[in-house]
Amino acid sequence: MLRRLSLTLLLALPFLAWVLWQVPDTDAPSQSAPSVDATYQWQAYGTRLWYNQHDANTTTRTALYAQRVTYLDRAQQSDLTQPILLRQSGERLLISQSLFGQTQGEDQLTLTQDVRIAQFRPSDNPSNQAWSKWRQLETQVLHYTPADDHAQSPVTTRMYTPQSFTRSQRFELDLTTQQLHLRDQVLTRHWPKLDQVPALHRQRFDSLPPRAPQS
């Protein structure tokens, strides 16, 4: 009798082990919860042609504005768009930007933006095409939290809902005083590859020039 009971227990052990294996571990982290912070970096470009008011024969007539935005999204919600507009008014280059984003719950969204401008010299001869060096305009670190009515930033920000934000800002560059001439500052660099850009922002790179200025 004892031998039969021992044999039954031995045969039942694999089944008991399988049953215990199927019991979910309540302490295990959820697969849907983000385990690490998501950090994205990309570059958005806008271009606008202008002509030298004093010399119609000047060939350096194309401006490029680029803004690099790096943001840390604890909710892994890469929902951020930033349209760029360039406009010339007399000898002033007007740069308008609008920033829209979304946060979830109590997560904080941190943006570090580096605003720069560069100039492109077009030419029928590719060897004569060149970019100027970047010219630093400003650098800001913006912190957005859903509970705040305003972002912790010197830039005016209005919260439309507890989880969303929007910001608009304008830069004005005096083309006479800024002296955005190429001179001998010739630097080139390839544009970001699509696999280096978050999927939600790849539409920005549908039609890229072959070269971009050195960071």
Protein Blocks (a to p, Z undefined) as FASTA:
>chain_A
ZZmmmmmmmmmmmmmmmmmmmpccfkbccfklcfbdcddddddddddddddfklmkbmbl
cdcdddddddddfkopacdcdddddddehjaccdddddddddehjbccdddddddddddd
ddfblklgccdddddfbdcdddddfkbmbdcdfbdcddfbfkbccddddddddfklnopa
fklaccddddddfklpcfklmmmmmpccfbdcdZZ
